[in-house]
Amino acid sequence: MMAGRRPILVAATRQHVGKTTVSLSLMNGLKKRFDKLGFIKPVGQQHIEVQDDEGNPVRVDKDVELMKDYFGLDHLNFPDMSPVIIPRSYTKRFIDGEITAEHQYEQIRKAYDNVSSVSDQVLLEGTGHVGVGSVVNTSNAQVAALLGADVVLIANGGLGSAFDELDMNRAMCKEAGATIRGVIINKVQPDKLDMVRDYLGRLLEQRWGVPLLGVVPDLPFLSKATLANYEQLLGAELIAGERYRSLHYGADNVQLVTTGLRRFLRKAQSTQADEKWYRPLYVTHCTRDDIVLGYLAHHQRNVKQQQQGDASGGRAWSGGGGPAGEGSPQEWVGAMILARGHVGSSPWMDDLTPMPYLMEMVQSYDAPVMLVDHGTLEVEKRIQGYTAKLSIRDPSRVAAAIDHYEPHIDFDLMLNG
């Protein structure tokens, strides 16, 4: 690695603040400034199985697969990018003495040496808040101190609450001997960007002597999950609409349908002009044959209109792309989740099974319809509580995140400040 170029560790004040999104944007910006960029997730909690360069199965943190594949980091090996994985029972084994802190440190140091030897700059992504991993003596702050990495702290937007969270995490960094290089504030209300940049920037310089590296406005699209995400979340069976699986539906797009058919159709018609509802996700019981028929009719009508384009020369729907390419309020791509309730909860199986001819219609129309073994309220609850994570299988959202974040980060200040 370049002489004097210290690694950068991205840490957050808590879970779900956008650490991976910021890491993606930093990777993209740094890749424009360095020929070979290294990436390590020193300690991972959510892991997946991949294949190493020789085709052998290896377990790594899920973010490592995303970074390696998206940025084409062919000069790095998977095991070096994810040296420590914490699966279930790991903490008990550590307390019992089966795993030692020294062994973990050795794995992390070896991985860093291997990655830094073939990289001009190394980016490290932490796990959760700064203190996560303390129970096994590998918190983000401890890892940063171990490797001589400077910490970039991420917090969600605002002023008072953001600084309070930052200050608690800074204390852990200070205790471990880790240096904070700067702060990035994420998910800020667009009308408060200038205020946060001014006041929080001055506060950080006055109190800590560190710079505010970026203030990123909120982009609701980035929190939207794909149908494929919901399919996995709910253990759903996708009846039809395979080509819609990569499209995004937010929690605010969910509509629980309990009304009669006429009111359902009236609402579908009237809200279609509202941008918020151009992609509704209807949830209803599988025995609501009338609602299913109404949805199919509305779906078919809109698909035909979109395929033809409008008379003014508008384009037909293409079925993909990021937030700008995923349609407009006129491009209606509603989906439906049919809830059966828990299997065995009713002695009448007809109450838990959609009509076969209706499912044949769903397939012939290729409409995005899923069947789940939960009740309607449970479906709504799970979707509302779900946080969609970035994945290599959702490239449109990854690209949108990078495009949105990168311009708001001062790379020169981060690297040379």
CORVEN-V247828 format. One line per field, one symbol per residue. ss: DSSP state (H for helix, E for strand, L for the rest). psi: psi as a letter, one per 20 degrees, with the letter a starting at -180 (. if undefined). Layout:
# CORVEN-V247828
ss=???
psi=???
This chain:
# CORVEN-V247828
ss=LLLLLLLEEEEELLLLLLHHHHHHHHHHHHHLLLLLEEEELLEELLEEEEELLLLLEEEEEHHHHHHHHHHLLLLLLHHHHLLEELLLLHHHHHHLLLLLHHHHHHHHHHHHHHHHLLLLEEEEEEEEELLLLHHHLLLHHHHHHHHLLEEEEEEELLLHHHHHHHHHHHHHHHHHLLEEEEEEEEEELHHHHHHHHHHHHHHHHHHLLLEEEEEEELLHHHHLEEHHHHHHHHLLEEEELHHHLLLEELHHHEEELLLLHHHHHHHHHHHLLLHHHLLLEEEEELLLHHHHHHHHHHHHHHHHHHHHLLLLLLLLLLLLLLLLLLLLLLLLLLEEEEELLLLLLLLLHHHHLLLHHHHHHHHHHLLLEEEELLLHHHHHHHHHLLLLLLLLLLHHHHHHHHHHHHHHELHHHHHHL
psi=qppioqrpppqrhaqkikghgggghggghhhiiqgppqppngpqgoqrprpahjjqppprqhhgggggghjlmiiqqghhimhppnaqiggghghijhpqhhggggggggggggghijqhqppppaobrhipihhkklrgghgghgjkqqpoppqqrafghghggghghhhhgghikqpphrqppqlpphijggggggghghggggghkqqoiqopqpnhhiipqrhhghgggilqoogrkhiihiqporhiipooojrrgghghgghghihiphhjimqnpprqijmhghgggggggggghggghhhrrijjqqqpikarbhhjjarhinpmqrppopirppiipiohhijpqpghhhhgghhilqnpqpqkrrghhggggghjpopqqqijmhhhgghgghgggijpnhghhhi.
